[in-house]
Amino acid sequence: MFDTMTFTKILGGFCGAFLIYLLGGWVGDSLYSMGGGHGGESHAAYVIEVDAGGAAAEEVEEVDFATLYAAADAGKGEKVFKKCKACHKLEDGANATGPYLYGVLDRPMGAAAGFGYSGALTQVGDSWTVDALNAFIESPKKTAPGTTMSFKGISKPEDRANLIAYLATFGG
């Protein structure tokens, strides 16, 4: 049933497949690079010409968060809050997976009645100021290492400003 001839056919099949694989790699390498053979210096086969004259890279102007917050739109913040809605509620005292956010602006940290905090908020500050909320919403894990909050954060400063403006309309 399993004799020498069967073993030789199987071994020949693997060797043939390996040779085809190596040949395909060699052909592909020679198609996509020029002069990349043995001892030759490799360079790109097709060079895209770009205009390098005079066009300097635009510098991104950093806007102060206080300026963004002053111009924030609470209506747009309501749309951003949809990311938070899964774990937080805006009704006073209605805790969910996360603490309620009614009156969160200028509220002492860890003061939502009936919610068990992880203890990592003691490193952030005393109260939820605009700056503290901005930093925490940007990256909860970075701002409060060890927090149990699994949200990755909101990277756009405009979205954070709009969200904080929206939260400021509740309570406080």
Rosetta blueprint (number, residue, H / E / L):
1 M L
2 F L
3 D L
4 T H
5 M H
6 T H
7 F H
8 T H
9 K H
10 I H
11 L H
12 G H
13 G H
14 F H
15 C H
16 G H
17 A H
18 F H
19 L H
20 I H
21 Y H
22 L H
23 L H
24 G H
25 G H
26 W H
27 V H
28 G H
29 D H
30 S H
31 L H
32 Y H
33 S E
34 M E
35 G L
36 G L
37 G L
38 H L
39 G L
40 G L
41 E L
42 S L
43 H E
44 A E
45 A L
46 Y L
47 V L
48 I L
49 E L
50 V L
51 D L
52 A L
53 G L
54 G L
55 A L
56 A L
57 A L
58 E L
59 E L
60 V L
61 E L
62 E L
63 V L
64 D L
65 F H
66 A H
67 T H
68 L H
69 Y H
70 A H
71 A L
72 A L
73 D L
74 A H
75 G H
76 K H
77 G H
78 E H
79 K H
80 V H
81 F H
82 K H
83 K H
84 C L
85 K L
86 A L
87 C L
88 H L
89 K L
90 L L
91 E L
92 D L
93 G L
94 A L
95 N L
96 A L
97 T L
98 G L
99 P L
100 Y L
101 L L
102 Y L
103 G L
104 V L
105 L L
106 D L
107 R L
108 P E
109 M L
110 G L
111 A L
112 A L
113 A L
114 G L
115 F L
116 G L
117 Y L
118 S L
119 G L
120 A H
121 L H
122 T H
123 Q H
124 V L
125 G L
126 D L
127 S E
128 W L
129 T L
130 V H
131 D H
132 A H
133 L H
134 N H
135 A H
136 F H
137 I H
138 E H
139 S L
140 P H
141 K H
142 K H
143 T H
144 A L
145 P L
146 G L
147 T L
148 T L
149 M L
150 S L
151 F L
152 K L
153 G L
154 I L
155 S L
156 K L
157 P H
158 E H
159 D H
160 R H
161 A H
162 N H
163 L H
164 I H
165 A H
166 Y H
167 L H
168 A H
169 T L
170 F L
171 G L
172 G L
